[in-house]
Amino acid sequence: MQLLRACPLVKDVQPLRDGSGWYATLWCRAVHSSRPSEQRQFTKTRTTDAACLRDLLELVNVKHGAHLEAAAAARAAAAAEAAVEAGPSVPTNAFQAMQAARQVAPAVEKAEAAERLVAEARRARAALETQLAEANAALEAAEVQLHRLEEEADSAREAAGLARKKPRGEEADANATYRGWTLSKWNELETKEQKRRELAIDPSRTAIEAPPGGDDTRGWHNHWRRGVYGTLRSWAGGSQGAVVYMLATAAKHFGVVKQLGEHLGGRWSMTPEEWERSKLDTLLVDRAVDTIAVSKQCRTEEERVQYHIGVGHFVLPRESMKYAAVAARLGVHHGTRSKPREGAFSARASDLSKIEPPPFDGTSSFNVTGNSGPPHIVSTLAGWDRLVQAAPADVQSWTIEERGRPYVYDQVVDRRADFDATVAFQKQRNPLREGEEVLSHGLRAELTRISVQPNEQEPEVGWPCVVTFRAGASEQEYSYSSMFGKQAGSARLQRIPPTLAPHDIATSSNAVSPKTRVLVRMHAENCVRS
């Protein structure tokens, strides 16, 4: 502050009105009339008044060091104006001199009397300070002697087999019997505390190196004099809201808000945007669970299909650690609901690729087990094909056994695996081949023939092709001039999209479809003879 006020460029130094820093008004205002002052505010690296004032002085010297002549002229003009406003200070005649002398003499006498009183007070204070120092020294000596005698007495009692009257002294800074401390001990401990508080926080030391929590007498939790819990209670005045505010403000002050959230975990480890998104995700899952709970009754074929598709959106592979947890969250069962049926399929083979696949009917599943490794659960033909292709070569024998009827969750797991495999395959954008099932104009069909022209580059819209549509026992071929695109003559071919819909349920030959039952009922109600 003194260095800044002594600067020939500075007229005055004052703190900012909101207390966020300091500003200095300048003498060289004539050079830059639009900015009469310079200021510096507190930052993360400029946290003290001394640092702020030092940086302010450096700023003034750097920006206005060339304006010394203008500052000197401004100071001289200000001094001249002050002299004019003050008027003459020296008497101009004898009468005025006599009047001034009469007023000065009493003031001089009063000043001399006040100085004598001050001197007497200083002597008295020095004497009292000497007495106080002697009394403190005597008190400390007496307390030391008392403590020594108490220890000797307790030692004698302990040697005689009696209980001590005073527990053994713990570490002085953790001993709540502060009444026995001397003034020098207080000064020693307070000096240590202030040195600890002067240590700057190093942002690079992110590892948790906190001292042990301790108990009521030691440790940073509940230490009777330095404990954080007690300090918060002291400032909070019984208010929980004040504790919350102080902790939040401290986290902001030390710049550890994000790290604090990660340490607390859960909701606190999220950003506000992530927290809002997690609440929306929870709402969506809850609505999906409610829908599944309604549709899993499967009262109609449509409801059964809706149930399978709804569960298929959420299932995870069987090898996932959260396979069962997802089923519990959806409120559905997993595994098998019954033992294998009588006459269930079973087979043994040394090579999976040399045997016929099991009869997959959409509701059955099979354990395929090698002579080493865990069993593989398969319920779809596509899953069987993938297992055959990925079968380890070192397996000498395989056992295929039909499992009990799986719950819908387990049925959908394999269907979802087929779905994901189809999506991955289609992302590779492999070319269509003859004999492949496709969509043409939104209808299922077979790509029967591709008319490749030799020695020509394939057009962007594809080669001419022939597509066969089938409906029951009838079929019809159509020729197109191109495979892709929306132009006239295009087959508009697409790959069959994957689906989570279940297979149709097989019915016996004497089963009556729901549509037939409705027609029969309408006939019975409207027919006169019936």
Buried (B, 14 or more C-beta within 10 A) or exposed (E): EEEBEEBEBBBEBEEBEEEEBBBBEBBBBEBEEEEBBBBBBBEEEBEEEEBBBBBBBEBBEEBBEEBEEBBBEBBEEEEEEEEEEEEEEEEEEEEEEEEEEEEEEEEEEEEEEEEEEEEEEEEEEEEEEEEEEEEEEEEBEEBEEEBEEBBEEBEEBEEEEEEEEEEEEEEEBBBEEEEBBBEEBEEBBEEEEEEEEEEEEEEEEEEEEEEEBBEEBBBBBBBBBBBBEBEBEEEBEEEEEBBEEBEEEEBEEEEBEEBBBEEEEEEEBBEEEEEEEEEEEEEEEEEBBEEBBEBBEBEEEEBBBBBBBBBBEBBBEBEEEEBBEBBEBBEBBBEBEEEBEEEBBEBEBEEBEEBEBBEBEBBBBBBBBBEEEEEBBBBBBBBBBBBBEEBEEEBEEBBBBBBBBBBBBBBBBBBBBBBEBBEEEBEEEEEBEEEBEBBBBEEEBBBBBBEEEEEEEEBEBBBBBBBBBEEEEEEEEBEBBBBBBEEEEBBBBBBEEBEBEBEEEEEEEEEEEEEEEEEEEEEEEEEEEE
